Every structure is written in structure tokens, then in C-alpha cells.
Amino acid sequence: MTAGDAGADHQGRWRIRNSGLGRVGFGAAALGGLYAEVSDEETARTLETAWECGLRYFDVAPHYGAGRAERRLGAFLRDLPRHEFAVSTKVGRLLVAGGGTRETSMFAGEPALGRVRDYSAAGVRRSLTESLERTGLDRFDLVLIHDPDDFAREALEHAYPELERLRSEGVVRAVGVGMNHAPLLSRFVRETDIDAVLVAGRYSLLDRTAGTELLPACARRGVEVIVGGVLNSGILADPGPGATFDYAPAPEPVLRRARRLASACRRWNVPLLAPALQFPLRDPSVSSVLVGMRSAQEVRENVELLATPVPAGLWAELDAIATGDTAEPPGRAESSAAGTGPGRGAVRRAAGPSGAARSGARPGMAAGDGTGRGGRGGEAERVSPPSGAAGRVDAHHHVWRLRDRPQPWIDPVGMSAIHRDFTLEDLRPVAEEHGVTATVLVQTVPDRGETEELLALADSEDLVAGVVGWVDLAGGGVASELVRLRELPGGHRLVGIRHGVQDESDDRWLCRPEVRRGLRAVADAGLVFDLLTLPRHLPAAVETVSALPELTFVLDHLSKPPVARGAVRDWEADLRRLARSPNVCCKLSGLVTEADRTRWSVADLRPYAAVALDAFGPDRVMFGSDWPVCLLAAEYGTVVATARELTRELGAVELEAVFGGTARRVYRLAAG
């Protein structure tokens, strides 16, 4: 496999995100005595509590306490069912007696063994063999090259090829690299066929270096991202006097920024640790966040923090502070209603040996604060949507030329208003009039040719920031088709895939094995899946999003509720069940055409918008016009004004999320 092909085909390989083990991992450095000794008894209590709380992914290394962490972890895990947990370890440091370096300043109570850096093929095999002996396990699920910062050539030319051989032999299930240096990790992603990266300290609430190059590169090539060091060696736990950043006293500018983050959290009455732990999980390319814990109490506290709702307004304020977009903290939003925190449901609710559900973060809890969001009645008036430096996003529209691409779903008589050509030249003036600077262009027919045309259009038009295309999910070859599409002109604008589930007579089409395989390929490619469903498909959608936590779903048009009939109850129950999965967002779109198209009012739509905003929270809701389909019931400007009226009870930062921020984050759009 050439460097250009690396990562192109990850079908069939083991993935954390496909394992069902949850998105939170146990970082075992503390078990090796990092900074302070931990007794055998406390170690056992800590691991037992972690297991009871649903943690099933454990990360360790020979370096942690000179093998002590591996021995302790292995003693706990070796008698548990092997299929119920995953373990990653690392290569690059050999433990030797009477030589090497001790690094005793970091690990207390470790054995009298030194460390020798060795990234040779023989060193890799020896390190892996000794780790298996220390843990007593039969295999490791993921093996990472550890800290090759100053050994890049040796790691690329010797350690990685040996790990690739071990993977091909079935000795290890997945391989990767773990370190602090994000640019070098990006190089490994570009030049090798690794399965995962573990980036430590470079994708946190305070330091977002990895978000610039590394995470987008991983998303493009289907490489999993594991994030460690989320507290930046302590400053995000306590940014007080003597705080450390990157294992050294924090520089004053960094300390000031950390204190501003803490101050913002106090204003919102949210502990700083909650967004600090949850932050990496906001990005769909992140498969897992590693949290270091040295006591049973820390485990319980961290699980609770991972389930703590973080309001969309606070996220916006923290983002502005961290990126330097504001000189002073903005005022608190008018509405502090919280959406679900990204960590809610991140810890797997596991069944223990007795079959009883283990307690942990509660994936079944509904999002939001439980308050209704109904606003004032009345018709939509001409109201300007919120303004923002990045502009507004219309997250759902279409274009078509009937001669080139027929639209068989359009009834020429009953839908005569849209039975003609619609182009970007038609959309641009009305979109710009309402402050839209970026759009998501969505497929309309199950035709690969249409997707190719939409990508080519996006390649030549700055207005289109992303394309949601179509592939045959049930036909096989999804991974190779996605690679092909991304190699076409405009392929870099492919952000998601959609299939017209609404047209499937089988209500459980989403649950078919071949469809699930196709959806996993979409997840492996780092893309989003748009759910185009009717209310009758929602039960199967609930099962599907739960079965595929690695895939981000976007529900189009709120699943087309029966607005014209005014029926809410059954649809609401299923929608709220769907919203409990943190990997689902929704579009506030398409409601005007589900109402009585000639006599609808804002009051008709309000109950459905209120349910969606309450169930998902504004940070998981995005505005879409559904132009030109919306023209069956309303002009573009009326649709925008209606959406503004339906969200008028939200605060400024929440409006920014609905009218741009959510779409940019979920679809990973460039600023428009």
C-alpha cells in the first residue's frame, strides 16, 4: 500500500467507535504512581468502580510506573470476559535492569528498572511480548508507538512497518501513534496506514492545536482520534497559583486564559471540569477521551461530570475565550436552558456478570432542562436572524435541472410551483438578503450521478460549504464509493450521506444488516448521515442511532411530523427517545410543507419546534430552509422569519448555534 492509499480502506478493522464500549476510556498512568503512590488496595477499588460505572476501554503503557500499571491492570482484567473490554498499550520504551533512565520524578514507588528508547522492529516485538506477560492478557486491541517526538525517522521506518506486519498477522487488532506533538501525528496520518492516533494535551478546552490540521486529516482518512491530557497536566483542574501546563509552571497568558474559562463556568454555575472533560467529545472525529483516575471517588466524580449538561451559551463563551475571539467575557445569554452535554451517554451502561445494569452516565436521559420553549403566538413577522462574524448557515437546500436530472417525486400538477429548474443563481440573492453566507446542498434522488454533479457545483461555488450526497448503502462497496467521490472535483466538500428512508415500505429498513454495514462505512469515512424519515420510521431510527454511536446522525425536517393534523403525542414520544442519543442532531426545516400549505400559521408549527428545541437543545438544532421545496407553502424570506419567530425565546448565543454554529460543528464546515 502506498502512502497515497494509506487509510483508504479500513473496512473490517477493529475500531473503538464500533466496539460499543463507550466514548470514555480509563487512562492508567496513575496506577503506575504518576506523581504520587497508589496502594494495591486503592487500585483494586478504583478499577472495580470504573467497571461498575461502565468504563470498558483501558489505556496503559510500559512507561507507566516501569510496568507496574500494566501488572495492576492485568490482574484486574484477566479473569473478566475478554470480549467485554478493550486495552491499548504502547511500544517504544523497553524496560531494563541496570541501565537506561529511571524518570522517578514522575512515578512514585516504581520498580528499579530503567527505560531505553527502542523503535526498532525487534524492540517493538520485544516490548509487546513483555507487555503481554505483565498483563497476562491474550492480546491487545490497539498498540501505539509511544512518544516518538525525537525519533520520527526510526518510528516511521522501523516501528510502524513492524506494527503493520503484526496487524496483518492478526497479533494486534489495530495500530497507531500516541504523543503530544500534533504536527508529527499529522505526518503519520498522511504517510502511513495507522488506525488511530492518541493526541495528548493538544485538543482541550485550553489548547486546540490538533483541531487545525490533525483532526480534519484524521476525518478525511478514516483514522480514529483518541484524546488524552484533557486537563493539560492540571491547569484545567485548578487554575490557581502554582498551576502547571505541559508539566511545567503555566505561563502567565495561559494562566489568565484558564482563569477566564473558570470564571465563565462560575457564572453559569457549571464546574470547570465538566466542559474540560467533555470538550473533545463535541468533535465527531473523536472516538474516545481518556481520563486518568487514581481513586474510586475520582471515578464517580468524573462519571458525574461527564454527564453534567453544559448549556450551549456556555460552550459559545468558552469557545470565544479559548480562541481569542473576544477580549472580555460576553454576558450570560438570556436563556440558560441546557442542551445535553457531549458526554451524556458517553460512558457505556454495561451489564455486569449478574446481568444487572451498571450505573454510570445515563444515556437514557433526555436532553435539555425539561422546560418548554413555546413562544408568543401570531404570524411570522420580518425579523432579522442573529448576526455573527461567521455568517448564517442554511443547512438544507436543493438544486436541480429537470432536463439533466429528472425529479420523479415532483407531481407536475399538485407541485407545479417547483416543477421547474432551480439553480444557485436563483438562491443566492434571497440567501444573501437574509445574511446566509454558507449552505449545505442536499441530494434529492438516489443517483450517484447527481452526487457527482453537486460536488462539482460546490467546487466552483463558494456559497456551498458542504454537500450531502447519496450512495447505495445496501448494495455493498460503500467504502470504496466514498473514496471515489472524495477524489472527484469538489470531493473535499462531501460532508454527509442521505438515503430516502421515507420512501422505503419496510419501516425497519434502517435495521437491515446490509444497511448497518453501509452506515458503518459512512462512520469510518468521518461523514454524517442525514435521516430522511417519516414518523413511522422513528422506532427503527432510535435502534439504529443507539447501535451506531460512532456515527453522527442529522434528522431532516424533524421526521416530517403530522402538522396538518395537529397530532403531536406519538411523534413527540419517539422524537424524544431519539434525542436521548448524543450522536443525533436535527434540522429545524420542512415544517411549512407539512402544515396546511394554504392556511398555515406560526402557531401551527410552534408545538413541534418547541419539542425539538427542548429535546435536543439549541446546540443540536440547525436551521434549514428546504428551498425550493418550501416554495410550495412559503417564500424563502418567510421561512427564515418563521424560524426566527419559533426561536425568539432563545438567547443570543443559542440563536447563533441554531442559525450557524451547530451546522458548522456537525458538518465540519469551513467558515462562510
ZAVOKOL-52734 format. One record per residue (C-alpha): residue number from 1; x negated, y, z negated. Coordinates in steps of 0.02 Angstrom, whole numbers, m for minus. Layout:
(site NUM, (X, Y, Z))
...
This chain:
(site 1, (0, 0, 0))
(site 2, (m71, 168, 50))
(site 3, (m67, 323, m56))
(site 4, (67, 393, 57))
(site 5, (177, 242, 23))
(site 6, (146, 238, m164))
(site 7, (305, 236, m264))
(site 8, (413, 218, m110))
(site 9, (488, 53, m160))
(site 10, (517, 21, m344))
(site 11, (663, m96, m315))
(site 12, (665, m240, m437))
(site 13, (534, m173, m556))
(site 14, (565, m156, m741))
(site 15, (625, 14, m798))
(site 16, (660, 86, m970))
(site 17, (809, 178, m898))
(site 18, (880, 15, m827))
(site 19, (848, m87, m982))
(site 20, (995, m22, m1083))
(site 21, (877, 8, m1230))
(site 22, (920, 191, m1251))
(site 23, (827, 352, m1214))
(site 24, (736, 369, m1380))
(site 25, (579, 272, m1421))
(site 26, (483, 241, m1581))
(site 27, (307, 314, m1575))
(site 28, (200, 202, m1684))
(site 29, (45, 312, m1711))
(site 30, (99, 347, m1891))
(site 31, (96, 159, m1927))
(site 32, (m90, 169, m1896))
(site 33, (m111, 302, m2031))
(site 34, (m108, 457, m1923))
(site 35, (m157, 600, m2041))
(site 36, (m101, 500, m2195))
(site 37, (m95, 321, m2256))
(site 38, (69, 224, m2244))
(site 39, (88, 68, m2350))
(site 40, (138, m102, m2282))
(site 41, (300, m92, m2380))
(site 42, (346, 80, m2311))
(site 43, (300, 21, m2136))
(site 44, (420, m126, m2151))
(site 45, (560, m13, m2216))
(site 46, (530, 113, m2077))
(site 47, (538, m17, m1939))
(site 48, (689, m103, m2014))
(site 49, (781, 63, m2024))
(site 50, (732, 104, m1845))
(site 51, (803, m62, m1787))
(site 52, (963, m36, m1886))
(site 53, (982, 136, m1806))
(site 54, (973, 62, m1633))
(site 55, (794, 102, m1580))
(site 56, (732, m35, m1463))
(site 57, (584, 41, m1370))
(site 58, (418, 48, m1464))
(site 59, (256, 130, m1404))
(site 60, (88, 84, m1480))
(site 61, (m99, 82, m1437))
(site 62, (m261, 2, m1498))
(site 63, (m319, 178, m1541))
(site 64, (m185, 198, m1674))
(site 65, (m274, 151, m1834))
(site 66, (m402, 42, m1740))
(site 67, (m273, m94, m1705))
(site 68, (m179, m75, m1868))
(site 69, (m21, m5, m1788))
(site 70, (m17, m148, m1663))
(site 71, (m32, m278, m1801))
(site 72, (104, m199, m1906))
(site 73, (223, m177, m1760))
(site 74, (193, m355, m1701))
(site 75, (225, m426, m1873))
(site 76, (396, m344, m1872))
(site 77, (446, m384, m1693))
(site 78, (378, m557, m1659))
(site 79, (525, m650, m1737))
(site 80, (660, m543, m1656))
(site 81, (744, m591, m1491))
(site 82, (618, m537, m1359))
(site 83, (750, m478, m1235))
(site 84, (819, m352, m1361))
(site 85, (668, m237, m1366))
(site 86, (528, m165, m1259))
(site 87, (349, m122, m1304))
(site 88, (218, m17, m1217))
(site 89, (34, m17, m1261))
(site 90, (m120, 62, m1187))
(site 91, (m291, 21, m1114))
(site 92, (m450, 125, m1104))
(site 93, (m518, 109, m1281))
(site 94, (m598, m52, m1339))
(site 95, (m617, m85, m1525))
(site 96, (m791, m140, m1575))
(site 97, (m882, m179, m1737))
(site 98, (m1037, m79, m1775))
(site 99, (m1028, 42, m1629))
(site 100, (m926, 173, m1540))
(site 101, (m838, 313, m1633))
(site 102, (m727, 298, m1786))
(site 103, (m616, 453, m1766))
(site 104, (m574, 432, m1951))
(site 105, (m519, 613, m1963))
(site 106, (m356, 564, m1877))
(site 107, (m315, 392, m1950))
(site 108, (m321, 356, m2135))
(site 109, (m359, 182, m2202))
(site 110, (m405, 108, m2034))
(site 111, (m522, m44, m2017))
(site 112, (m709, m14, m1999))
(site 113, (m705, m25, m1810))
(site 114, (m770, 95, m1681))
(site 115, (m699, 139, m1511))
(site 116, (m783, 129, m1342))
(site 117, (m706, 206, m1188))
(site 118, (m695, 73, m1053))
(site 119, (m590, 94, m896))
(site 120, (m669, m49, m801))
(site 121, (m569, m196, m736))
(site 122, (m649, m311, m865))
(site 123, (m615, m184, m1001))
(site 124, (m432, m173, m953))
(site 125, (m410, m362, m961))
(site 126, (m503, m375, m1125))
(site 127, (m404, m234, m1204))
(site 128, (m238, m311, m1150))
(site 129, (m289, m484, m1213))
(site 130, (m339, m415, m1383))
(site 131, (m178, m314, m1397))
(site 132, (m76, m471, m1365))
(site 133, (m174, m561, m1500))
(site 134, (m150, m420, m1625))
(site 135, (37, m406, m1596))
(site 136, (73, m590, m1573))
(site 137, (190, m547, m1428))
(site 138, (201, m644, m1267))
(site 139, (196, m490, m1155))
(site 140, (203, m302, m1145))
(site 141, (338, m218, m1042))
(site 142, (233, m66, m997))
(site 143, (43, m42, m1003))
(site 144, (m26, 135, m992))
(site 145, (m201, 197, m954))
(site 146, (m239, 299, m1111))
(site 147, (m312, 475, m1108))
(site 148, (m419, 466, m950))
(site 149, (m444, 655, m953))
(site 150, (m634, 643, m935))
(site 151, (m632, 475, m845))
(site 152, (m520, 511, m696))
(site 153, (m631, 426, m567))
(site 154, (m654, 268, m671))
(site 155, (m467, 260, m707))
(site 156, (m417, 284, m526))
(site 157, (m548, 168, m451))
(site 158, (m553, 29, m582))
(site 159, (m421, 33, m719))
(site 160, (m272, 68, m607))
(site 161, (m314, m63, m473))
(site 162, (m334, m193, m611))
(site 163, (m165, m148, m687))
(site 164, (m89, m159, m514))
(site 165, (m159, m336, m498))
(site 166, (m92, m383, m669))
(site 167, (78, m317, m618))
(site 168, (77, m416, m456))
(site 169, (29, m572, m555))
(site 170, (176, m545, m673))
(site 171, (64, m523, m825))
(site 172, (138, m349, m857))
(site 173, (306, m283, m800))
(site 174, (261, m100, m768))
(site 175, (105, 9, m769))
(site 176, (69, 192, m794))
(site 177, (m38, 328, m871))
(site 178, (m22, 420, m1037))
(site 179, (m108, 583, m1081))
(site 180, (m88, 768, m1118))
(site 181, (m159, 832, m953))
(site 182, (m9, 860, m838))
(site 183, (m108, 902, m678))
(site 184, (m205, 739, m687))
(site 185, (m43, 644, m716))
(site 186, (25, 727, m558))
(site 187, (m128, 664, m465))
(site 188, (m93, 486, m521))
(site 189, (87, 505, m463))
(site 190, (29, 564, m291))
(site 191, (m113, 440, m264))
(site 192, (m56, 278, m346))
(site 193, (97, 167, m363))
(site 194, (121, 185, m550))
(site 195, (291, 153, m627))
(site 196, (285, 279, m769))
(site 197, (194, 425, m848))
(site 198, (187, 467, m1032))
(site 199, (158, 654, m1047))
(site 200, (116, 711, m1223))
(site 201, (144, 889, m1282))
(site 202, (170, 962, m1108))
(site 203, (359, 954, m1096))
(site 204, (427, 1026, m1255))
(site 205, (535, 1168, m1315))
(site 206, (375, 1271, m1328))
(site 207, (262, 1206, m1187))
(site 208, (348, 1167, m1021))
(site 209, (194, 1144, m914))
(site 210, (249, 974, m849))
(site 211, (413, 1045, m783))
(site 212, (324, 1143, m646))
(site 213, (238, 1005, m547))
(site 214, (238, 838, m638))
(site 215, (424, 809, m667))
(site 216, (476, 858, m489))
(site 217, (339, 745, m420))
(site 218, (400, 600, m526))
(site 219, (580, 629, m471))
(site 220, (528, 628, m288))
(site 221, (429, 466, m302))
(site 222, (540, 372, m423))
(site 223, (413, 372, m567))
(site 224, (485, 364, m742))
(site 225, (442, 502, m865))
(site 226, (416, 466, m1050))
(site 227, (387, 619, m1158))
(site 228, (288, 617, m1320))
(site 229, (218, 751, m1433))
(site 230, (381, 848, m1430))
(site 231, (337, 941, m1591))
(site 232, (170, 999, m1518))
(site 233, (71, 924, m1663))
(site 234, (180, 1006, m1795))
(site 235, (218, 1186, m1749))
(site 236, (398, 1147, m1700))
(site 237, (425, 1056, m1864))
(site 238, (368, 1207, m1964))
(site 239, (301, 1364, m1878))
(site 240, (241, 1436, m2043))
(site 241, (67, 1488, m2099))
(site 242, (m65, 1361, m2050))
(site 243, (42, 1282, m1914))
(site 244, (m52, 1178, m1788))
(site 245, (m31, 1172, m1599))
(site 246, (m126, 1043, m1496))
(site 247, (m213, 978, m1653))
(site 248, (m289, 1149, m1694))
(site 249, (m231, 1308, m1782))
(site 250, (m96, 1386, m1674))
(site 251, (m148, 1542, m1576))
(site 252, (m51, 1696, m1631))
(site 253, (50, 1716, m1468))
(site 254, (106, 1534, m1478))
(site 255, (148, 1552, m1662))
(site 256, (253, 1708, m1628))
(site 257, (350, 1619, m1491))
(site 258, (381, 1468, m1603))
(site 259, (445, 1581, m1741))
(site 260, (565, 1665, m1619))
(site 261, (631, 1494, m1571))
(site 262, (657, 1455, m1756))
(site 263, (742, 1622, m1783))
(site 264, (863, 1590, m1640))
(site 265, (908, 1421, m1714))
(site 266, (943, 1500, m1883))
(site 267, (1063, 1624, m1803))
(site 268, (1159, 1479, m1728))
(site 269, (1147, 1376, m1888))
(site 270, (1058, 1234, m1798))
(site 271, (896, 1160, m1866))
(site 272, (747, 1192, m1750))
(site 273, (706, 1007, m1749))
(site 274, (870, 965, m1661))
(site 275, (834, 1056, m1496))
(site 276, (649, 1015, m1513))
(site 277, (686, 828, m1512))
(site 278, (824, 840, m1383))
(site 279, (743, 959, m1259))
(site 280, (657, 832, m1144))
(site 281, (819, 732, m1125))
(site 282, (901, 879, m1037))
(site 283, (800, 837, m882))
(site 284, (871, 690, m784))
(site 285, (697, 631, m732))
(site 286, (653, 595, m915))
(site 287, (689, 415, m960))
(site 288, (637, 418, m1142))
(site 289, (571, 531, m1278))
(site 290, (452, 458, m1407))
(site 291, (475, 513, m1587))
(site 292, (343, 474, m1718))
(site 293, (411, 420, m1888))
(site 294, (322, 363, m2046))
(site 295, (466, 330, m2166))
(site 296, (642, 262, m2169))
(site 297, (704, 435, m2218))
(site 298, (620, 514, m2066))
(site 299, (704, 386, m1954))
(site 300, (876, 426, m2022))
(site 301, (846, 613, m2014))
(site 302, (783, 605, m1834))
(site 303, (930, 500, m1777))
(site 304, (1046, 629, m1853))
(site 305, (950, 772, m1771))
(site 306, (960, 685, m1602))
(site 307, (1149, 679, m1620))
(site 308, (1167, 860, m1678))
(site 309, (1264, 964, m1549))
(site 310, (1163, 1109, m1478))
(site 311, (1275, 1247, m1408))
(site 312, (1249, 1299, m1228))
(site 313, (1221, 1476, m1288))
(site 314, (1077, 1423, m1400))
(site 315, (997, 1324, m1258))
(site 316, (1004, 1478, m1149))
(site 317, (924, 1585, m1284))
(site 318, (787, 1457, m1318))
(site 319, (751, 1442, m1132))
(site 320, (734, 1630, m1117))
(site 321, (614, 1639, m1265))
(site 322, (507, 1492, m1208))
(site 323, (490, 1555, m1029))
(site 324, (465, 1737, m1075))
(site 325, (621, 1794, m982))
(site 326, (672, 1908, m1124))
(site 327, (572, 2022, m1236))
(site 328, (694, 2015, m1380))
(site 329, (815, 1878, m1429))
(site 330, (984, 1908, m1347))
(site 331, (1137, 1923, m1457))
(site 332, (1236, 1771, m1501))
(site 333, (1370, 1726, m1375))
(site 334, (1548, 1775, m1411))
(site 335, (1596, 1592, m1419))
(site 336, (1484, 1469, m1509))
(site 337, (1579, 1313, m1464))
(site 338, (1455, 1174, m1439))
(site 339, (1437, 1055, m1297))
(site 340, (1363, 886, m1332))
(site 341, (1178, 885, m1370))
(site 342, (1073, 793, m1241))
(site 343, (1027, 668, m1374))
(site 344, (1203, 617, m1415))
(site 345, (1215, 436, m1367))
(site 346, (1028, 429, m1331))
(site 347, (995, 302, m1468))
(site 348, (1067, 135, m1418))
(site 349, (1210, 74, m1525))
(site 350, (1145, m102, m1541))
(site 351, (1220, m261, m1604))
(site 352, (1117, m343, m1740))
(site 353, (1091, m530, m1763))
(site 354, (1256, m541, m1854))
(site 355, (1346, m461, m1708))
(site 356, (1395, m307, m1809))
(site 357, (1366, m140, m1727))
(site 358, (1215, m50, m1795))
(site 359, (1242, 129, m1848))
(site 360, (1147, 264, m1758))
(site 361, (1179, 412, m1647))
(site 362, (1358, 390, m1595))
(site 363, (1375, 376, m1407))
(site 364, (1562, 360, m1425))
(site 365, (1586, 534, m1499))
(site 366, (1675, 659, m1390))
(site 367, (1579, 810, m1330))
(site 368, (1622, 983, m1390))
(site 369, (1676, 1054, m1555))
(site 370, (1855, 996, m1544))
(site 371, (1928, 1169, m1518))
(site 372, (2044, 1202, m1373))
(site 373, (1990, 1327, m1242))
(site 374, (2156, 1385, m1173))
(site 375, (2152, 1568, m1124))
(site 376, (2279, 1700, m1080))
(site 377, (2416, 1665, m956))
(site 378, (2450, 1757, m795))
(site 379, (2390, 1758, m617))
(site 380, (2207, 1769, m571))
(site 381, (2151, 1947, m554))
(site 382, (2000, 2015, m463))
(site 383, (1865, 1986, m594))
(site 384, (1680, 1982, m557))
(site 385, (1598, 1820, m615))
(site 386, (1450, 1836, m731))
(site 387, (1293, 1908, m657))
(site 388, (1124, 1829, m680))
(site 389, (947, 1855, m621))
(site 390, (951, 1691, m525))
(site 391, (1122, 1724, m446))
(site 392, (1275, 1614, m444))
(site 393, (1289, 1439, m376))
(site 394, (1436, 1368, m279))
(site 395, (1407, 1185, m320))
(site 396, (1532, 1113, m196))
(site 397, (1573, 1159, m17))
(site 398, (1577, 1080, 155))
(site 399, (1548, 1125, 338))
(site 400, (1599, 1035, 496))
(site 401, (1614, 1049, 684))
(site 402, (1757, 937, 738))
(site 403, (1687, 902, 910))
(site 404, (1520, 844, 840))
(site 405, (1584, 760, 683))
(site 406, (1772, 719, 678))
(site 407, (1858, 728, 508))
(site 408, (1990, 589, 515))
(site 409, (2054, 634, 341))
(site 410, (2121, 801, 402))
(site 411, (2305, 795, 452))
(site 412, (2317, 913, 602))
(site 413, (2496, 960, 555))
(site 414, (2501, 960, 365))
(site 415, (2323, 1029, 351))
(site 416, (2321, 1141, 503))
(site 417, (2235, 1282, 405))
(site 418, (2074, 1182, 401))
(site 419, (2091, 1088, 565))
(site 420, (1954, 1189, 649))
(site 421, (1767, 1216, 638))
(site 422, (1690, 1289, 481))
(site 423, (1508, 1341, 477))
(site 424, (1387, 1425, 358))
(site 425, (1411, 1584, 460))
(site 426, (1593, 1581, 404))
(site 427, (1549, 1550, 221))
(site 428, (1402, 1668, 200))
(site 429, (1493, 1837, 196))
(site 430, (1626, 1783, 71))
(site 431, (1500, 1692, m37))
(site 432, (1382, 1842, m41))
(site 433, (1529, 1957, m79))
(site 434, (1555, 1859, m240))
(site 435, (1373, 1852, m291))
(site 436, (1337, 1673, m235))
(site 437, (1154, 1653, m189))
(site 438, (1141, 1463, m182))
(site 439, (1257, 1321, m136))
(site 440, (1269, 1132, m139))
(site 441, (1327, 1064, 29))
(site 442, (1427, 903, 10))
(site 443, (1464, 764, 135))
(site 444, (1640, 732, 196))
(site 445, (1633, 569, 296))
(site 446, (1543, 402, 271))
(site 447, (1421, 430, 413))
(site 448, (1233, 434, 397))
(site 449, (1228, 549, 548))
(site 450, (1323, 683, 452))
(site 451, (1197, 675, 310))
(site 452, (1054, 697, 434))
(site 453, (1142, 850, 506))
(site 454, (1172, 926, 334))
(site 455, (989, 905, 287))
(site 456, (933, 986, 449))
(site 457, (1052, 1130, 416))
(site 458, (985, 1151, 239))
(site 459, (808, 1153, 308))
(site 460, (849, 1307, 410))
(site 461, (966, 1398, 291))
(site 462, (908, 1474, 127))
(site 463, (1086, 1482, 60))
(site 464, (1095, 1293, 45))
(site 465, (991, 1242, m106))
(site 466, (1044, 1059, m107))
(site 467, (1134, 926, m7))
(site 468, (1242, 784, m74))
(site 469, (1239, 654, 63))
(site 470, (1306, 479, 96))
(site 471, (1228, 306, 102))
(site 472, (1311, 136, 111))
(site 473, (1300, 89, m73))
(site 474, (1373, m84, m47))
(site 475, (1276, m128, 110))
(site 476, (1102, m155, 37))
(site 477, (942, m65, 85))
(site 478, (990, 91, m13))
(site 479, (813, 124, m74))
(site 480, (737, 118, 100))
(site 481, (877, 226, 170))
(site 482, (845, 358, 37))
(site 483, (660, 357, 79))
(site 484, (705, 380, 263))
(site 485, (821, 526, 227))
(site 486, (690, 613, 122))
(site 487, (565, 601, 264))
(site 488, (683, 694, 383))
(site 489, (682, 883, 408))
(site 490, (767, 954, 254))
(site 491, (743, 791, 159))
(site 492, (673, 888, 11))
(site 493, (847, 965, m9))
(site 494, (931, 797, m41))
(site 495, (991, 808, m221))
(site 496, (1131, 681, m231))
(site 497, (1236, 545, m151))
(site 498, (1425, 531, m139))
(site 499, (1548, 399, m84))
(site 500, (1735, 423, m64))
(site 501, (1789, 309, m204))
(site 502, (1960, 392, m191))
(site 503, (1985, 301, m26))
(site 504, (1948, 129, m99))
(site 505, (2103, 23, m132))
(site 506, (2006, m76, m263))
(site 507, (2020, 26, m424))
(site 508, (1864, m64, m487))
(site 509, (1757, m36, m333))
(site 510, (1625, 51, m440))
(site 511, (1604, m108, m542))
(site 512, (1559, m220, m396))
(site 513, (1384, m295, m415))
(site 514, (1325, m235, m245))
(site 515, (1386, m58, m282))
(site 516, (1298, m58, m451))
(site 517, (1137, m112, m364))
(site 518, (1156, 33, m244))
(site 519, (1185, 154, m386))
(site 520, (1028, 93, m474))
(site 521, (931, 132, m316))
(site 522, (1003, 308, m321))
(site 523, (944, 323, m501))
(site 524, (771, 257, m459))
(site 525, (758, 390, m324))
(site 526, (792, 525, m454))
(site 527, (954, 580, m370))
(site 528, (1127, 620, m439))
(site 529, (1286, 527, m394))
(site 530, (1444, 628, m362))
(site 531, (1602, 536, m417))
(site 532, (1744, 570, m296))
(site 533, (1885, 478, m383))
(site 534, (2070, 482, m419))
(site 535, (2136, 462, m597))
(site 536, (2166, 276, m567))
(site 537, (1979, 252, m540))
(site 538, (1928, 332, m705))
(site 539, (1928, 173, m812))
(site 540, (1803, 92, m694))
(site 541, (1704, 254, m691))
(site 542, (1694, 250, m881))
(site 543, (1622, 74, m875))
(site 544, (1501, 120, m736))
(site 545, (1425, 275, m815))
(site 546, (1401, 178, m977))
(site 547, (1318, 34, m885))
(site 548, (1200, 153, m793))
(site 549, (1134, 276, m923))
(site 550, (984, 308, m812))
(site 551, (1092, 389, m677))
(site 552, (1165, 564, m688))
(site 553, (1345, 573, m626))
(site 554, (1443, 727, m574))
(site 555, (1632, 710, m572))
(site 556, (1705, 804, m424))
(site 557, (1869, 901, m444))
(site 558, (1898, 832, m620))
(site 559, (1953, 670, m534))
(site 560, (2099, 760, m449))
(site 561, (2223, 769, m593))
(site 562, (2411, 773, m554))
(site 563, (2427, 962, m571))
(site 564, (2580, 973, m460))
(site 565, (2674, 856, m577))
(site 566, (2607, 939, m733))
(site 567, (2554, 769, m803))
(site 568, (2407, 784, m922))
(site 569, (2408, 649, m1056))
(site 570, (2346, 492, m966))
(site 571, (2220, 588, m861))
(site 572, (2156, 679, m1015))
(site 573, (2129, 519, m1114))
(site 574, (2023, 442, m976))
(site 575, (1928, 604, m942))
(site 576, (1880, 621, m1124))
(site 577, (1819, 441, m1125))
(site 578, (1711, 481, m975))
(site 579, (1643, 640, m1056))
(site 580, (1578, 540, m1204))
(site 581, (1435, 478, m1094))
(site 582, (1300, 612, m1096))
(site 583, (1244, 568, m919))
(site 584, (1405, 639, m843))
(site 585, (1444, 819, m792))
(site 586, (1594, 885, m699))
(site 587, (1641, 1014, m569))
(site 588, (1773, 1145, m602))
(site 589, (1833, 1130, m423))
(site 590, (1975, 1072, m313))
(site 591, (2115, 1112, m436))
(site 592, (2210, 1233, m324))
(site 593, (2240, 1099, m193))
(site 594, (2303, 976, m324))
(site 595, (2437, 1101, m378))
(site 596, (2590, 1152, m279))
(site 597, (2494, 1238, m138))
(site 598, (2626, 1369, m104))
(site 599, (2681, 1414, m281))
(site 600, (2536, 1377, m398))
(site 601, (2483, 1492, m540))
(site 602, (2334, 1501, m656))
(site 603, (2447, 1439, m795))
(site 604, (2472, 1277, m696))
(site 605, (2284, 1246, m693))
(site 606, (2240, 1303, m868))
(site 607, (2278, 1141, m964))
(site 608, (2161, 1042, m852))
(site 609, (2018, 1167, m857))
(site 610, (2037, 1182, m1046))
(site 611, (2022, 993, m1067))
(site 612, (1867, 986, m958))
(site 613, (1780, 1130, m1046))
(site 614, (1820, 1056, m1216))
(site 615, (1773, 878, m1172))
(site 616, (1611, 914, m1078))
(site 617, (1558, 1083, m1148))
(site 618, (1505, 1225, m1031))
(site 619, (1328, 1156, m1014))
(site 620, (1402, 1006, m922))
(site 621, (1527, 1101, m814))
(site 622, (1486, 1185, m647))
(site 623, (1590, 1293, m531))
(site 624, (1627, 1234, m355))
(site 625, (1739, 1319, m227))
(site 626, (1780, 1164, m123))
(site 627, (1779, 1280, 28))
(site 628, (1851, 1263, 158))
(site 629, (1971, 1133, 86))
(site 630, (2025, 1264, m40))
(site 631, (2097, 1367, 104))
(site 632, (2247, 1251, 102))
(site 633, (2300, 1343, m57))
(site 634, (2191, 1497, m83))
(site 635, (2057, 1608, m8))
(site 636, (1878, 1594, m69))
(site 637, (1890, 1753, m174))
(site 638, (2048, 1693, m259))
(site 639, (1965, 1529, m305))
(site 640, (1818, 1622, m383))
(site 641, (1933, 1740, m478))
(site 642, (2038, 1593, m538))
(site 643, (1885, 1504, m604))
(site 644, (1834, 1663, m694))
(site 645, (2006, 1678, m770))
(site 646, (2003, 1497, m828))
(site 647, (1835, 1527, m915))
(site 648, (1866, 1702, m983))
(site 649, (1863, 1641, m1164))
(site 650, (1681, 1587, m1145))
(site 651, (1533, 1692, m1199))
(site 652, (1409, 1766, m1078))
(site 653, (1280, 1628, m1090))
(site 654, (1413, 1494, m1070))
(site 655, (1477, 1580, m914))
(site 656, (1301, 1580, m846))
(site 657, (1298, 1392, m869))
(site 658, (1463, 1362, m779))
(site 659, (1426, 1481, m635))
(site 660, (1246, 1428, m604))
(site 661, (1142, 1356, m744))
(site 662, (1223, 1185, m753))
(site 663, (1211, 1156, m566))
(site 664, (1029, 1212, m560))
(site 665, (981, 1097, m702))
(site 666, (1079, 943, m648))
(site 667, (1039, 952, m463))
(site 668, (864, 1023, m495))
(site 669, (895, 1168, m376))
(site 670, (767, 1300, m338))
(site 671, (818, 1473, m398))
(site 672, (931, 1556, m271))
